[in-house]
Amino acid sequence: MYPSINQLNIRPLALSYENWLKMLGKPLPERPNYSLENGTIQIGQVLGEFLGVPADTDEYYNQLFDYVTSTELNLRLLSEESLDKSINNAHFQSIQRVINITQEQKLSINRFTAFLDGEQLLLKSKVPVLHRKLREAMIATLELYADLESDGLKNHGLRRVLVDLVKWSINHLAPALNEADPLKEMPKFLWYGNVKKSHQYFLIYLINIGCDIVIFHPEGIDILAGMLKEPIFIHRFPNKVSPEPFPKEKRSRKTTVAYRASKEIETILNQEGSGLYKPWQLRDYIPSSLTLKTTYDELFIICKEIACIRPEFEVGNGQVKIPALFAKIHGVSKDRKEYWERLHSLSQLDNSILIRRLPITIPSHSDFRFHYRDAQGRDGSLCPDKIMQAHYWPYSFLPLGLQKGLASAIKRICEKPGLKPLPTESPEEVKIYLFTQAMFIPKNMIQLLERFDYSQEVPKCIVFNNETTGMLSRSDAALFLLLNQFGIDLVVYNPTGHNDIENYLDDNLYDSHWLEDVIFDLEYKEPYSFFKKGLFHGILKNLRGD
């Protein structure tokens, strides 16, 4: 019967949280999308991601244990810890021969796959249609690799990925293929936890073959983001935790009814859009800003408001939109007392930085052109995951959520640069400049971002530029763009009314407020409390005889 089937088509099933497990347990002919006619068989594939964890983590891990031990589901576990990393030396040498050929001549994906087949590196199946599908799946996987990775098949990372694909195919896919039958059941795999690049391509290979794949990541990371042509079913649990080792046995600890109820109430109170947020609840969300347009008087009112009560604050789908302020204040008020009081009211808020000496940044002249291009995806835009995984990424010490937020902000400022180009600078060179400067954020600004709990008090950067202690630089303006994208409040004071940020940034990015007077060489006036404190310490010193 099999020789008459010459084509295997795969269609992902429409899933829900309520039906995915039932669908996974069904034989292929009983699933939607199944058909067999004119030598072509079409099967429905279960693809789903389960991100985060529910309130009861013990029950979550017990369910995972049940999934992979159930004889009815026949679901095989894959994870970084469970993968068999052994490989026959003959296979390793065969891979090296194919890689050497690729380096010497430019091969098409089809010819490259033919060489792999000739070296006996592709799995075979007793089912002819599956035998062909294995080759097609490898071609599709290599095409994706060539699209996503710089230099395609000549990328220096290809050997590592290929070695892993071959050994995991032999060690994990081959045993499952022995039982596979597209008329009844295809292999089923459960991936758990974190991934490296090779893991991602192995999962893509399994998906291309037609295997059922369900992915569980307790920290809520979408491990296949940007790698699939069509979206798949994703269920998000309310909480996110670091992955624990996959359970080797069921947990005996049982949660009480009261504990479960309290966790459910907490989840309801702190869910997206409720307006009630516990500390650091949004730490893994991607921040972006909406710059508010305000009057001069409104500026000092909104600046003191926490983020979640500002107009247009939004939370949803892993994103948090922060209403932020970006303003330039030219000149000085006639009422000097009010001028200083307002400036001090901003600079003395918690999580505020007052800058009185310029420039803020040390511009980098490193050549990041190739790094910038390597960080681009298939569509030509920057890929945050690629940025974070690069060897030059200097922020790997930060929590993962903050790293993602930073990488996403860098992507946005490069997509729509608000920086004015130099006379001989191309649009791409402006983007590369912004990308480069973003890798050299000053330590005090990084700490400002680290203290930012997105629903609570918005950090502020206040610049007092009286032009006697240095000038604002272009790299400072690049930093402002990044901070603004992240949702930080920015207020630039210039008592002279001269241009500073105007020389570098598009005028529509910030508000301009003109006051009545302009004053040159205006010295910064310390707040009264500062003098009071200094006087007190001076008296103490005199009393001690210091």
Secondary structure, 3 states (H helix, E strand, C coil): CHHHCCEEEEEECCCCCCCHHHHHCCCHHHCCCCEEECCEEEEEECEEEEECECCCHHHHHHHHHHHHHCCCCCEEEEECCCCCCCCCHHHHHHHHHHHHHHHHCCCCHHHHHHHHHHCCCCCCCCCHHHHHHHHHHHHHHHHHHHHHCCCHHHCCCHHHHHHHHHHHHHHHHHHHHCCCECCCECCEEEEECCCCHHHHHHHHHHHHHCCEEEEEECCCCCCCCCCCCCCCEEEECCECCCCCCCCCCCCCCCCCHHHHHHHHHHHHHCCCCCCCCCCCCCCCCEEEEEECCCCHHHHHHHCCCCHHHCCCCEEECCEEEEEECEEEEECECCCHHHHHHHHHHHHCCCCEEEECCCCCCCCCCCCCHHHHHHCECCCCCECHHHHHHCCCCCCCCCCHHHHHHHHHHHHHHHHCCCECCCCCCCHHHHHHHHHHHHHHCCHHHHHHHHCCCCCCCCCEEEEECCCCCCCCCHHHHHHHHHHHHHCCEEEEEECCCCCCHHHCECHHHCEEEECCECCCCCCCCCCHHHHHHHHHHHHHHHHHCC
